[in-house]
Amino acid sequence: MSEEKLRLLSKIVIKGKILCVTGLRIGGPRVGLEIGGLDNPVVRDPVTNQPYIPGSSLKGKLRSLLEKSLGLDLTTVVRGPPKIRIHICHDEEKSKKCAVCRIFGVPAEKAVMPTRIIVRDATLTEDSIKMLEAAETDLPFTEVKWENVLDRITSAASPRQTERIPAGAEFDFEIVYNIYDDVDKDYLRYVFEAMKLLEDDYLGSSGTRGYGKIVFKDMKVLERTVEYYKGKEQEKVLGKGSYDSVKDLIDDFAKIREML
Ligand SMILES: [Zn+2]
């Protein structure tokens, strides 16, 4: 355990919209015991009944894409179900230089690296709520697809109902990134890179069958220093202010970094 003191300098808030280019399915708990219950419901907010993108799904995907792009070894098994393998540096000095350990943290028992990133649940935008209500979808805000699933052993096809959020829906997202030192400022770039990787990958399930293609849009990057939280400073809008795409953010990274 490290005795080193960490002092928060500022929080970077990246906010904007996630557009579903294709249908999106992030599975929720099965409620199929009732007659006519869906085989594969999407996750919904129990209060509003609206589908949403859990921050944990978005964060997990960003982490795994960054692990792969950096060619890190995936040795630590996170108990499931389903069991997944993730990368963790077991050496403290290594973990400080490792973008994945620095940004996403290492488990509490090793507590040398606090998680820098916080990914909020993304909720449907007001416009998308109106659009989906007007579209009179199969279920509130979602569509239901019949799909044939092949049994891997018998090759028998069995039809299954799958619920998904229709293409065109948009969600408000927010990612917070904590800055403790200059390396964190440099590594903000990896957060943008992971977002770009996700655009060429997929969110949720059935990505290889075309689901879950998303793009980030209408973004802003804000810096809130500790002085801001004391009410002594305003938040700073970084870079050129608004960004249409992640590529735009990456292209402008030098300017954003300069302002930190
Ligand atoms: Zn690492």
Residues whose N, C-alpha, C, O or C-beta is under 5 A from the ligand:
A	BS01	ZN	I88 C89 S95 C98 V100 C101
